[in-house]
Amino acid sequence: MPSTLDNPPKAALIGAFLASAATISYVVKSYNKWERTSGLSSIQLLPSESSPIIRSAPPISSVTFCTGDWQDAEKQLRLKVAEIVHCNPWLDSTLEEEGGGLAAYYPAGSKSIFSVRGDIEIRRVVSHTKMEEYNDMVQSLQDVLCKTTDESVGRKTPLWRVTLIPAPDDDDDETSTTEACYAVVVSANHSLMDGHGYYRLYNMLSEGARVERLNPVRDLNSPRKIVEAMGGEPSLMSKTLPGFLMRFLWGTFKNSVLKETKAMGFLISSDFVQAEKKRAGAVKVSTNDVVVSSFSKAIGCSVTMMACNFRGRIADVGNDHVGNYEDLVCYTPEDYGTPELIRASVGGGTFKRAGGGRMPTNLEHFQGGFYGVVTNWATFAKTLKMEGGAQDLHLPLFDWNTTTPASVSSAMVIFRPREGEVAALVAGSERALEKIRASGIVGGNMGEEQ
């Protein structure tokens, strides 16, 4: 009788083959990573920066329309970008898988951090009635925006980009109150930085602005400190419940087919904000408090998630630290009913809803959760100052149909389109937008003379 050693079972042979193939694949990947990163410095990223939410998040991006000579702007930006990267060489990074998370290796030798793209034509978008033009503009700029983390790992794609786009010679945009001669597009990968870090760098591009060295080394204890600052309760971003995740995944799939998401942009009504501040009396509420409360009530969120910057609010992390040192303060209907409740949630020692509301259970998330997401860029942004020219209009760039499934969520970005103005871009279903229009917070059109 022949020995089984002489005739090994097919299953054993297949198993050995698969194990060998896996080993070979691992060795090849390890060698390729070594070849890409040999001799480079590295920064271990935070666990949140390699989470599924951040890995799939779009880049933080904006477009700023300016008046003046674009060739003067090119000289300024080329010198500024070179100086910024010289002081912050980690901006020229490549992302790599490491130790179950991610690391940024630098300098990666990217050649496309700054570019001039005369082949791209974009129009200045002004009115909140012209969001189709806005969507077309976002799509036309995809080639100069950074990629998601999932699209960037191991590929040496640029993680911070500045692009100058001269206006076309036949620019006949009659909606503009001034002639916009060029646009500046700035984009950053979300695993590399959050909105605070984005605007620290963006503000350095201005004429006369001081170029500073920022600290990219992560405080790996910051996630624990942030949870402690939030009263010991992890947010839906740091602890994603399966019901919440499944609800969003279903909404995203549905939206990819039906494309239900609509968007609008508008100046926030200063009259409405001032009236709410007066009604609050002795409680000194902010414009953000008023807008978050009004937005959440208008669309009836199960949970509103407001991005909060924790620099200066936890130990050892200050304004010069780059990374994702933000989290989402979550509010239920009991917690967002008034601007005073929003103020109470962030004005004390902890950053947590103040109305005593109960967060939905895992099953409640799955069965019918509807979410609002609010982020405020107005706090960080400064007017872009260009040699021989001026900022005309500043806009965040979002592919709303991809980021905001209308059947389960609405989103709001608060920002500064021009000096002295506060505006918002809002995305969601058409019904949600109608409710926002009726809420009182909608003022004039972005970029128009008031």
TORKOL-4160 file (C-alpha; in steps of 0.2 Angstrom, whole numbers, padded with zeros to 4 digits, m for minus):
450
<pt num="1" X="0000" Y="0000" Z="0000"/>
<pt num="2" X="0007" Y="0017" Z="m0005"/>
<pt num="3" X="0011" Y="0029" Z="0009"/>
<pt num="4" X="0001" Y="0045" Z="0011"/>
<pt num="5" X="0018" Y="0054" Z="0011"/>
<pt num="6" X="0021" Y="0048" Z="m0007"/>
<pt num="7" X="0003" Y="0054" Z="m0012"/>
<pt num="8" X="m0002" Y="0069" Z="m0002"/>
<pt num="9" X="m0020" Y="0074" Z="m0002"/>
<pt num="10" X="m0025" Y="0087" Z="m0015"/>
<pt num="11" X="m0031" Y="0098" Z="m0001"/>
<pt num="12" X="m0014" Y="0098" Z="0007"/>
<pt num="13" X="m0006" Y="0102" Z="m0010"/>
<pt num="14" X="m0018" Y="0117" Z="m0013"/>
<pt num="15" X="m0015" Y="0123" Z="0005"/>
<pt num="16" X="0004" Y="0123" Z="0003"/>
<pt num="17" X="0003" Y="0132" Z="m0014"/>
<pt num="18" X="m0008" Y="0145" Z="m0007"/>
<pt num="19" X="0003" Y="0147" Z="0008"/>
<pt num="20" X="0018" Y="0149" Z="m0003"/>
<pt num="21" X="0009" Y="0162" Z="m0014"/>
<pt num="22" X="0004" Y="0172" Z="0001"/>
<pt num="23" X="0022" Y="0171" Z="0007"/>
<pt num="24" X="0029" Y="0177" Z="m0010"/>
<pt num="25" X="0016" Y="0191" Z="m0011"/>
<pt num="26" X="0021" Y="0197" Z="0007"/>
<pt num="27" X="0040" Y="0197" Z="0002"/>
<pt num="28" X="0037" Y="0206" Z="m0014"/>
<pt num="29" X="0026" Y="0219" Z="m0005"/>
<pt num="30" X="0039" Y="0221" Z="0008"/>
<pt num="31" X="0053" Y="0223" Z="m0004"/>
<pt num="32" X="0043" Y="0236" Z="m0014"/>
<pt num="33" X="0039" Y="0246" Z="0001"/>
<pt num="34" X="0057" Y="0245" Z="0007"/>
<pt num="35" X="0062" Y="0251" Z="m0011"/>
<pt num="36" X="0050" Y="0266" Z="m0010"/>
<pt num="37" X="0055" Y="0271" Z="0008"/>
<pt num="38" X="0073" Y="0267" Z="0010"/>
<pt num="39" X="0082" Y="0282" Z="0017"/>
<pt num="40" X="0067" Y="0292" Z="0021"/>
<pt num="41" X="0061" Y="0299" Z="0037"/>
<pt num="42" X="0044" Y="0293" Z="0044"/>
<pt num="43" X="0029" Y="0299" Z="0055"/>
<pt num="44" X="0018" Y="0286" Z="0063"/>
<pt num="45" X="0000" Y="0292" Z="0060"/>
<pt num="46" X="m0014" Y="0292" Z="0073"/>
<pt num="47" X="m0026" Y="0277" Z="0073"/>
<pt num="48" X="m0041" Y="0288" Z="0067"/>
<pt num="49" X="m0030" Y="0293" Z="0052"/>
<pt num="50" X="m0030" Y="0275" Z="0046"/>
<pt num="51" X="m0049" Y="0272" Z="0050"/>
<pt num="52" X="m0061" Y="0267" Z="0036"/>
<pt num="53" X="m0069" Y="0284" Z="0038"/>
<pt num="54" X="m0054" Y="0294" Z="0035"/>
<pt num="55" X="m0046" Y="0282" Z="0023"/>
<pt num="56" X="m0061" Y="0285" Z="0011"/>
<pt num="57" X="m0063" Y="0303" Z="0015"/>
<pt num="58" X="m0061" Y="0316" Z="0001"/>
<pt num="59" X="m0047" Y="0328" Z="0002"/>
<pt num="60" X="m0049" Y="0345" Z="0010"/>
<pt num="61" X="m0049" Y="0357" Z="m0005"/>
<pt num="62" X="m0054" Y="0374" Z="m0009"/>
<pt num="63" X="m0054" Y="0386" Z="m0024"/>
<pt num="64" X="m0050" Y="0405" Z="m0022"/>
<pt num="65" X="m0054" Y="0416" Z="m0037"/>
<pt num="66" X="m0043" Y="0432" Z="m0038"/>
<pt num="67" X="m0041" Y="0448" Z="m0048"/>
<pt num="68" X="m0024" Y="0453" Z="m0054"/>
<pt num="69" X="m0010" Y="0447" Z="m0066"/>
<pt num="70" X="m0009" Y="0428" Z="m0065"/>
<pt num="71" X="0009" Y="0428" Z="m0070"/>
<pt num="72" X="0013" Y="0439" Z="m0054"/>
<pt num="73" X="0003" Y="0426" Z="m0044"/>
<pt num="74" X="0013" Y="0412" Z="m0052"/>
<pt num="75" X="0030" Y="0420" Z="m0046"/>
<pt num="76" X="0023" Y="0422" Z="m0028"/>
<pt num="77" X="0015" Y="0405" Z="m0026"/>
<pt num="78" X="0030" Y="0396" Z="m0034"/>
<pt num="79" X="0042" Y="0404" Z="m0021"/>
<pt num="80" X="0030" Y="0402" Z="m0007"/>
<pt num="81" X="0026" Y="0384" Z="m0010"/>
<pt num="82" X="0045" Y="0380" Z="m0011"/>
<pt num="83" X="0048" Y="0389" Z="0005"/>
<pt num="84" X="0034" Y="0381" Z="0014"/>
<pt num="85" X="0040" Y="0363" Z="0009"/>
<pt num="86" X="0058" Y="0368" Z="0013"/>
<pt num="87" X="0052" Y="0372" Z="0031"/>
<pt num="88" X="0040" Y="0357" Z="0032"/>
<pt num="89" X="0048" Y="0343" Z="0021"/>
<pt num="90" X="0034" Y="0331" Z="0028"/>
<pt num="91" X="0022" Y="0339" Z="0015"/>
<pt num="92" X="0032" Y="0329" Z="0002"/>
<pt num="93" X="0026" Y="0312" Z="0010"/>
<pt num="94" X="0020" Y="0295" Z="0003"/>
<pt num="95" X="0008" Y="0285" Z="0014"/>
<pt num="96" X="0012" Y="0267" Z="0018"/>
<pt num="97" X="0004" Y="0253" Z="0028"/>
<pt num="98" X="0013" Y="0250" Z="0044"/>
<pt num="99" X="0010" Y="0240" Z="0060"/>
<pt num="100" X="m0009" Y="0239" Z="0057"/>
<pt num="101" X="m0010" Y="0258" Z="0054"/>
<pt num="102" X="m0002" Y="0270" Z="0042"/>
<pt num="103" X="0015" Y="0280" Z="0042"/>
<pt num="104" X="0020" Y="0295" Z="0031"/>
<pt num="105" X="0037" Y="0294" Z="0023"/>
<pt num="106" X="0047" Y="0309" Z="0017"/>
<pt num="107" X="0054" Y="0317" Z="0006"/>
<pt num="108" X="0045" Y="0306" Z="m0007"/>
<pt num="109" X="0051" Y="0317" Z="m0022"/>
<pt num="110" X="0034" Y="0322" Z="m0029"/>
<pt num="111" X="0036" Y="0333" Z="m0044"/>
<pt num="112" X="0018" Y="0340" Z="m0044"/>
<pt num="113" X="0016" Y="0349" Z="m0028"/>
<pt num="114" X="0014" Y="0366" Z="m0037"/>
<pt num="115" X="0008" Y="0367" Z="m0055"/>
<pt num="116" X="0000" Y="0380" Z="m0067"/>
<pt num="117" X="m0014" Y="0372" Z="m0077"/>
<pt num="118" X="m0019" Y="0383" Z="m0092"/>
<pt num="119" X="m0029" Y="0368" Z="m0099"/>
<pt num="120" X="m0042" Y="0368" Z="m0086"/>
<pt num="121" X="m0057" Y="0381" Z="m0088"/>
<pt num="122" X="m0067" Y="0385" Z="m0073"/>
<pt num="123" X="m0080" Y="0399" Z="m0070"/>
<pt num="124" X="m0083" Y="0409" Z="m0055"/>
<pt num="125" X="m0098" Y="0402" Z="m0046"/>
<pt num="126" X="m0108" Y="0415" Z="m0037"/>
<pt num="127" X="m0127" Y="0412" Z="m0034"/>
<pt num="128" X="m0134" Y="0399" Z="m0023"/>
<pt num="129" X="m0146" Y="0395" Z="m0038"/>
<pt num="130" X="m0131" Y="0389" Z="m0048"/>
<pt num="131" X="m0125" Y="0374" Z="m0039"/>
<pt num="132" X="m0126" Y="0364" Z="m0055"/>
<pt num="133" X="m0112" Y="0375" Z="m0061"/>
<pt num="134" X="m0103" Y="0372" Z="m0044"/>
<pt num="135" X="m0104" Y="0353" Z="m0047"/>
<pt num="136" X="m0097" Y="0355" Z="m0064"/>
<pt num="137" X="m0083" Y="0365" Z="m0057"/>
<pt num="138" X="m0079" Y="0352" Z="m0044"/>
<pt num="139" X="m0078" Y="0338" Z="m0057"/>
<pt num="140" X="m0067" Y="0349" Z="m0069"/>
<pt num="141" X="m0054" Y="0350" Z="m0055"/>
<pt num="142" X="m0053" Y="0332" Z="m0050"/>
<pt num="143" X="m0036" Y="0330" Z="m0059"/>
<pt num="144" X="m0028" Y="0343" Z="m0047"/>
<pt num="145" X="m0035" Y="0338" Z="m0031"/>
<pt num="146" X="m0027" Y="0325" Z="m0019"/>
<pt num="147" X="m0033" Y="0307" Z="m0019"/>
<pt num="148" X="m0041" Y="0298" Z="m0004"/>
<pt num="149" X="m0030" Y="0289" Z="0007"/>
<pt num="150" X="m0036" Y="0272" Z="0000"/>
<pt num="151" X="m0030" Y="0278" Z="m0017"/>
<pt num="152" X="m0014" Y="0285" Z="m0011"/>
<pt num="153" X="m0006" Y="0272" Z="0000"/>
<pt num="154" X="0010" Y="0265" Z="m0008"/>
<pt num="155" X="0008" Y="0276" Z="m0024"/>
<pt num="156" X="0018" Y="0291" Z="m0020"/>
<pt num="157" X="0004" Y="0303" Z="m0025"/>
<pt num="158" X="0005" Y="0321" Z="m0019"/>
<pt num="159" X="m0003" Y="0323" Z="m0002"/>
<pt num="160" X="m0003" Y="0342" Z="m0003"/>
<pt num="161" X="m0005" Y="0352" Z="m0019"/>
<pt num="162" X="m0006" Y="0370" Z="m0025"/>
<pt num="163" X="m0012" Y="0374" Z="m0042"/>
<pt num="164" X="m0014" Y="0390" Z="m0052"/>
<pt num="165" X="m0027" Y="0391" Z="m0065"/>
<pt num="166" X="m0027" Y="0406" Z="m0077"/>
<pt num="167" X="m0044" Y="0413" Z="m0082"/>
<pt num="168" X="m0048" Y="0409" Z="m0100"/>
<pt num="169" X="m0046" Y="0423" Z="m0112"/>
<pt num="170" X="m0064" Y="0423" Z="m0117"/>
<pt num="171" X="m0071" Y="0424" Z="m0099"/>
<pt num="172" X="m0088" Y="0432" Z="m0101"/>
<pt num="173" X="m0095" Y="0428" Z="m0084"/>
<pt num="174" X="m0108" Y="0442" Z="m0082"/>
<pt num="175" X="m0112" Y="0437" Z="m0064"/>
<pt num="176" X="m0096" Y="0443" Z="m0057"/>
<pt num="177" X="m0095" Y="0460" Z="m0049"/>
<pt num="178" X="m0077" Y="0460" Z="m0053"/>
<pt num="179" X="m0066" Y="0452" Z="m0066"/>
<pt num="180" X="m0058" Y="0436" Z="m0058"/>
<pt num="181" X="m0042" Y="0433" Z="m0068"/>
<pt num="182" X="m0036" Y="0417" Z="m0060"/>
<pt num="183" X="m0040" Y="0404" Z="m0047"/>
<pt num="184" X="m0029" Y="0396" Z="m0034"/>
<pt num="185" X="m0034" Y="0378" Z="m0029"/>
<pt num="186" X="m0026" Y="0370" Z="m0013"/>
<pt num="187" X="m0029" Y="0352" Z="m0009"/>
<pt num="188" X="m0023" Y="0341" Z="0005"/>
<pt num="189" X="m0025" Y="0322" Z="0009"/>
<pt num="190" X="m0036" Y="0320" Z="0025"/>
<pt num="191" X="m0025" Y="0307" Z="0033"/>
<pt num="192" X="m0011" Y="0320" Z="0033"/>
<pt num="193" X="m0020" Y="0334" Z="0041"/>
<pt num="194" X="m0037" Y="0341" Z="0046"/>
<pt num="195" X="m0045" Y="0358" Z="0042"/>
<pt num="196" X="m0034" Y="0367" Z="0055"/>
<pt num="197" X="m0018" Y="0361" Z="0047"/>
<pt num="198" X="m0025" Y="0365" Z="0030"/>
<pt num="199" X="m0028" Y="0383" Z="0034"/>
<pt num="200" X="m0012" Y="0385" Z="0043"/>
<pt num="201" X="m0003" Y="0381" Z="0027"/>
<pt num="202" X="m0016" Y="0390" Z="0016"/>
<pt num="203" X="m0013" Y="0406" Z="0025"/>
<pt num="204" X="0006" Y="0405" Z="0023"/>
<pt num="205" X="0003" Y="0407" Z="0004"/>
<pt num="206" X="m0002" Y="0425" Z="0006"/>
<pt num="207" X="0010" Y="0439" Z="0001"/>
<pt num="208" X="0019" Y="0445" Z="0017"/>
<pt num="209" X="0013" Y="0430" Z="0027"/>
<pt num="210" X="0026" Y="0422" Z="0038"/>
<pt num="211" X="0031" Y="0404" Z="0033"/>
<pt num="212" X="0032" Y="0393" Z="0049"/>
<pt num="213" X="0038" Y="0376" Z="0054"/>
<pt num="214" X="0024" Y="0365" Z="0060"/>
<pt num="215" X="0025" Y="0349" Z="0070"/>
<pt num="216" X="0020" Y="0334" Z="0061"/>
<pt num="217" X="0025" Y="0321" Z="0074"/>
<pt num="218" X="0008" Y="0314" Z="0081"/>
<pt num="219" X="0004" Y="0314" Z="0100"/>
<pt num="220" X="m0001" Y="0295" Z="0100"/>
<pt num="221" X="m0009" Y="0298" Z="0117"/>
<pt num="222" X="m0021" Y="0311" Z="0110"/>
<pt num="223" X="m0035" Y="0299" Z="0106"/>
<pt num="224" X="m0037" Y="0295" Z="0124"/>
<pt num="225" X="m0035" Y="0313" Z="0129"/>
<pt num="226" X="m0049" Y="0318" Z="0117"/>
<pt num="227" X="m0061" Y="0305" Z="0124"/>
<pt num="228" X="m0058" Y="0311" Z="0141"/>
<pt num="229" X="m0061" Y="0329" Z="0136"/>
<pt num="230" X="m0078" Y="0322" Z="0129"/>
<pt num="231" X="m0083" Y="0316" Z="0146"/>
<pt num="232" X="m0077" Y="0298" Z="0142"/>
<pt num="233" X="m0089" Y="0295" Z="0128"/>
<pt num="234" X="m0082" Y="0290" Z="0111"/>
<pt num="235" X="m0090" Y="0299" Z="0096"/>
<pt num="236" X="m0097" Y="0290" Z="0081"/>
<pt num="237" X="m0081" Y="0294" Z="0072"/>
<pt num="238" X="m0069" Y="0286" Z="0085"/>
<pt num="239" X="m0081" Y="0271" Z="0089"/>
<pt num="240" X="m0092" Y="0267" Z="0074"/>
<pt num="241" X="m0107" Y="0257" Z="0078"/>
<pt num="242" X="m0112" Y="0243" Z="0066"/>
<pt num="243" X="m0129" Y="0250" Z="0064"/>
<pt num="244" X="m0123" Y="0267" Z="0060"/>
<pt num="245" X="m0110" Y="0261" Z="0048"/>
<pt num="246" X="m0123" Y="0250" Z="0039"/>
<pt num="247" X="m0135" Y="0264" Z="0038"/>
<pt num="248" X="m0122" Y="0275" Z="0029"/>
<pt num="249" X="m0116" Y="0261" Z="0018"/>
<pt num="250" X="m0134" Y="0258" Z="0012"/>
<pt num="251" X="m0137" Y="0277" Z="0009"/>
<pt num="252" X="m0121" Y="0278" Z="0000"/>
<pt num="253" X="m0125" Y="0264" Z="m0012"/>
<pt num="254" X="m0143" Y="0271" Z="m0015"/>
<pt num="255" X="m0136" Y="0288" Z="m0019"/>
<pt num="256" X="m0123" Y="0281" Z="m0031"/>
<pt num="257" X="m0138" Y="0274" Z="m0041"/>
<pt num="258" X="m0151" Y="0288" Z="m0039"/>
<pt num="259" X="m0140" Y="0303" Z="m0036"/>
<pt num="260" X="m0152" Y="0311" Z="m0025"/>
<pt num="261" X="m0141" Y="0324" Z="m0016"/>
<pt num="262" X="m0143" Y="0342" Z="m0020"/>
<pt num="263" X="m0134" Y="0357" Z="m0013"/>
<pt num="264" X="m0135" Y="0376" Z="m0011"/>
<pt num="265" X="m0123" Y="0390" Z="m0005"/>
<pt num="266" X="m0128" Y="0406" Z="0003"/>
<pt num="267" X="m0122" Y="0420" Z="0015"/>
<pt num="268" X="m0128" Y="0417" Z="0032"/>
<pt num="269" X="m0141" Y="0430" Z="0037"/>
<pt num="270" X="m0133" Y="0442" Z="0049"/>
<pt num="271" X="m0150" Y="0449" Z="0054"/>
<pt num="272" X="m0156" Y="0431" Z="0059"/>
<pt num="273" X="m0140" Y="0428" Z="0069"/>
<pt num="274" X="m0141" Y="0445" Z="0078"/>
<pt num="275" X="m0159" Y="0442" Z="0083"/>
<pt num="276" X="m0154" Y="0425" Z="0090"/>
<pt num="277" X="m0140" Y="0432" Z="0100"/>
<pt num="278" X="m0151" Y="0445" Z="0107"/>
<pt num="279" X="m0164" Y="0432" Z="0112"/>
<pt num="280" X="m0151" Y="0422" Z="0121"/>
<pt num="281" X="m0148" Y="0437" Z="0133"/>
<pt num="282" X="m0134" Y="0434" Z="0145"/>
<pt num="283" X="m0128" Y="0418" Z="0137"/>
<pt num="284" X="m0115" Y="0424" Z="0124"/>
<pt num="285" X="m0118" Y="0412" Z="0110"/>
<pt num="286" X="m0108" Y="0412" Z="0094"/>
<pt num="287" X="m0113" Y="0413" Z="0076"/>
<pt num="288" X="m0108" Y="0394" Z="0075"/>
<pt num="289" X="m0120" Y="0390" Z="0090"/>
<pt num="290" X="m0134" Y="0399" Z="0081"/>
<pt num="291" X="m0131" Y="0390" Z="0064"/>
<pt num="292" X="m0129" Y="0373" Z="0071"/>
<pt num="293" X="m0145" Y="0374" Z="0081"/>
<pt num="294" X="m0155" Y="0381" Z="0067"/>
<pt num="295" X="m0148" Y="0368" Z="0054"/>
<pt num="296" X="m0152" Y="0354" Z="0065"/>
<pt num="297" X="m0169" Y="0359" Z="0070"/>
<pt num="298" X="m0174" Y="0363" Z="0052"/>
<pt num="299" X="m0170" Y="0345" Z="0045"/>
<pt num="300" X="m0174" Y="0336" Z="0061"/>
<pt num="301" X="m0158" Y="0326" Z="0064"/>
<pt num="302" X="m0158" Y="0310" Z="0074"/>
<pt num="303" X="m0140" Y="0315" Z="0078"/>
<pt num="304" X="m0130" Y="0331" Z="0073"/>
<pt num="305" X="m0111" Y="0328" Z="0072"/>
<pt num="306" X="m0101" Y="0344" Z="0074"/>
<pt num="307" X="m0082" Y="0344" Z="0071"/>
<pt num="308" X="m0072" Y="0351" Z="0086"/>
<pt num="309" X="m0054" Y="0356" Z="0086"/>
<pt num="310" X="m0045" Y="0350" Z="0101"/>
<pt num="311" X="m0029" Y="0359" Z="0100"/>
<pt num="312" X="m0027" Y="0369" Z="0116"/>
<pt num="313" X="m0041" Y="0359" Z="0124"/>
<pt num="314" X="m0030" Y="0344" Z="0128"/>
<pt num="315" X="m0013" Y="0343" Z="0135"/>
<pt num="316" X="0003" Y="0344" Z="0124"/>
<pt num="317" X="m0007" Y="0348" Z="0108"/>
<pt num="318" X="m0006" Y="0366" Z="0102"/>
<pt num="319" X="m0009" Y="0376" Z="0086"/>
<pt num="320" X="0008" Y="0371" Z="0078"/>
<pt num="321" X="0003" Y="0352" Z="0079"/>
<pt num="322" X="m0002" Y="0345" Z="0062"/>
<pt num="323" X="m0013" Y="0330" Z="0061"/>
<pt num="324" X="m0032" Y="0325" Z="0064"/>
<pt num="325" X="m0034" Y="0332" Z="0082"/>
<pt num="326" X="m0053" Y="0334" Z="0079"/>
<pt num="327" X="m0068" Y="0324" Z="0084"/>
<pt num="328" X="m0086" Y="0325" Z="0082"/>
<pt num="329" X="m0097" Y="0332" Z="0096"/>
<pt num="330" X="m0114" Y="0323" Z="0094"/>
<pt num="331" X="m0131" Y="0331" Z="0098"/>
<pt num="332" X="m0148" Y="0323" Z="0099"/>
<pt num="333" X="m0164" Y="0333" Z="0097"/>
<pt num="334" X="m0164" Y="0337" Z="0116"/>
<pt num="335" X="m0147" Y="0344" Z="0114"/>
<pt num="336" X="m0148" Y="0356" Z="0099"/>
<pt num="337" X="m0164" Y="0364" Z="0103"/>
<pt num="338" X="m0156" Y="0381" Z="0106"/>
<pt num="339" X="m0140" Y="0390" Z="0103"/>
<pt num="340" X="m0137" Y="0391" Z="0122"/>
<pt num="341" X="m0137" Y="0372" Z="0123"/>
<pt num="342" X="m0123" Y="0371" Z="0109"/>
<pt num="343" X="m0113" Y="0384" Z="0119"/>
<pt num="344" X="m0115" Y="0374" Z="0135"/>
<pt num="345" X="m0108" Y="0359" Z="0126"/>
<pt num="346" X="m0092" Y="0367" Z="0121"/>
<pt num="347" X="m0090" Y="0381" Z="0134"/>
<pt num="348" X="m0086" Y="0371" Z="0149"/>
<pt num="349" X="m0073" Y="0358" Z="0154"/>
<pt num="350" X="m0080" Y="0344" Z="0144"/>
<pt num="351" X="m0086" Y="0344" Z="0126"/>
<pt num="352" X="m0102" Y="0334" Z="0126"/>
<pt num="353" X="m0121" Y="0337" Z="0123"/>
<pt num="354" X="m0128" Y="0347" Z="0137"/>
<pt num="355" X="m0147" Y="0344" Z="0135"/>
<pt num="356" X="m0147" Y="0326" Z="0143"/>
<pt num="357" X="m0152" Y="0318" Z="0126"/>
<pt num="358" X="m0149" Y="0299" Z="0124"/>
<pt num="359" X="m0139" Y="0293" Z="0109"/>
<pt num="360" X="m0148" Y="0280" Z="0098"/>
<pt num="361" X="m0145" Y="0262" Z="0101"/>
<pt num="362" X="m0136" Y="0251" Z="0087"/>
<pt num="363" X="m0154" Y="0245" Z="0081"/>
<pt num="364" X="m0161" Y="0263" Z="0081"/>
<pt num="365" X="m0146" Y="0269" Z="0070"/>
<pt num="366" X="m0149" Y="0254" Z="0058"/>
<pt num="367" X="m0168" Y="0256" Z="0057"/>
<pt num="368" X="m0170" Y="0275" Z="0054"/>
<pt num="369" X="m0155" Y="0286" Z="0059"/>
<pt num="370" X="m0154" Y="0303" Z="0050"/>
<pt num="371" X="m0138" Y="0313" Z="0052"/>
<pt num="372" X="m0132" Y="0331" Z="0051"/>
<pt num="373" X="m0114" Y="0334" Z="0049"/>
<pt num="374" X="m0107" Y="0352" Z="0052"/>
<pt num="375" X="m0089" Y="0358" Z="0050"/>
<pt num="376" X="m0084" Y="0376" Z="0052"/>
<pt num="377" X="m0069" Y="0383" Z="0041"/>
<pt num="378" X="m0073" Y="0401" Z="0045"/>
<pt num="379" X="m0063" Y="0400" Z="0061"/>
<pt num="380" X="m0046" Y="0396" Z="0053"/>
<pt num="381" X="m0047" Y="0405" Z="0036"/>
<pt num="382" X="m0039" Y="0422" Z="0032"/>
<pt num="383" X="m0041" Y="0432" Z="0016"/>
<pt num="384" X="m0028" Y="0426" Z="0003"/>
<pt num="385" X="m0017" Y="0441" Z="m0002"/>
<pt num="386" X="m0009" Y="0441" Z="m0019"/>
<pt num="387" X="0004" Y="0453" Z="m0026"/>
<pt num="388" X="m0005" Y="0466" Z="m0037"/>
<pt num="389" X="m0022" Y="0458" Z="m0034"/>
<pt num="390" X="m0035" Y="0453" Z="m0022"/>
<pt num="391" X="m0046" Y="0438" Z="m0017"/>
<pt num="392" X="m0063" Y="0439" Z="m0025"/>
<pt num="393" X="m0072" Y="0423" Z="m0019"/>
<pt num="394" X="m0066" Y="0408" Z="m0009"/>
<pt num="395" X="m0076" Y="0391" Z="m0009"/>
<pt num="396" X="m0074" Y="0374" Z="m0002"/>
<pt num="397" X="m0074" Y="0360" Z="m0015"/>
<pt num="398" X="m0085" Y="0345" Z="m0011"/>
<pt num="399" X="m0092" Y="0331" Z="m0022"/>
<pt num="400" X="m0108" Y="0331" Z="m0013"/>
<pt num="401" X="m0116" Y="0316" Z="m0021"/>
<pt num="402" X="m0101" Y="0305" Z="m0015"/>
<pt num="403" X="m0099" Y="0312" Z="0002"/>
<pt num="404" X="m0117" Y="0315" Z="0008"/>
<pt num="405" X="m0130" Y="0302" Z="0004"/>
<pt num="406" X="m0147" Y="0312" Z="0004"/>
<pt num="407" X="m0158" Y="0298" Z="0011"/>
<pt num="408" X="m0148" Y="0297" Z="0027"/>
<pt num="409" X="m0139" Y="0313" Z="0030"/>
<pt num="410" X="m0137" Y="0332" Z="0027"/>
<pt num="411" X="m0120" Y="0342" Z="0028"/>
<pt num="412" X="m0116" Y="0360" Z="0031"/>
<pt num="413" X="m0099" Y="0368" Z="0029"/>
<pt num="414" X="m0097" Y="0386" Z="0036"/>
<pt num="415" X="m0084" Y="0396" Z="0028"/>
<pt num="416" X="m0078" Y="0414" Z="0023"/>
<pt num="417" X="m0081" Y="0418" Z="0005"/>
<pt num="418" X="m0074" Y="0436" Z="0006"/>
<pt num="419" X="m0068" Y="0448" Z="0020"/>
<pt num="420" X="m0081" Y="0451" Z="0032"/>
<pt num="421" X="m0093" Y="0438" Z="0025"/>
<pt num="422" X="m0099" Y="0421" Z="0033"/>
<pt num="423" X="m0107" Y="0409" Z="0021"/>
<pt num="424" X="m0112" Y="0390" Z="0021"/>
<pt num="425" X="m0113" Y="0376" Z="0008"/>
<pt num="426" X="m0127" Y="0364" Z="0012"/>
<pt num="427" X="m0130" Y="0347" Z="0004"/>
<pt num="428" X="m0145" Y="0335" Z="0006"/>
<pt num="429" X="m0161" Y="0330" Z="m0001"/>
<pt num="430" X="m0172" Y="0344" Z="m0010"/>
<pt num="431" X="m0184" Y="0343" Z="0005"/>
<pt num="432" X="m0170" Y="0346" Z="0017"/>
<pt num="433" X="m0164" Y="0361" Z="0007"/>
<pt num="434" X="m0182" Y="0368" Z="0007"/>
<pt num="435" X="m0182" Y="0367" Z="0026"/>
<pt num="436" X="m0166" Y="0376" Z="0027"/>
<pt num="437" X="m0172" Y="0390" Z="0016"/>
<pt num="438" X="m0187" Y="0392" Z="0027"/>
<pt num="439" X="m0177" Y="0392" Z="0043"/>
<pt num="440" X="m0171" Y="0410" Z="0043"/>
<pt num="441" X="m0152" Y="0407" Z="0041"/>
<pt num="442" X="m0152" Y="0410" Z="0022"/>
<pt num="443" X="m0146" Y="0427" Z="0018"/>
<pt num="444" X="m0139" Y="0434" Z="0001"/>
<pt num="445" X="m0129" Y="0426" Z="m0013"/>
<pt num="446" X="m0111" Y="0422" Z="m0011"/>
<pt num="447" X="m0099" Y="0434" Z="m0018"/>
<pt num="448" X="m0111" Y="0448" Z="m0023"/>
<pt num="449" X="m0110" Y="0465" Z="m0017"/>
<pt num="450" X="m0121" Y="0468" Z="m0002"/>
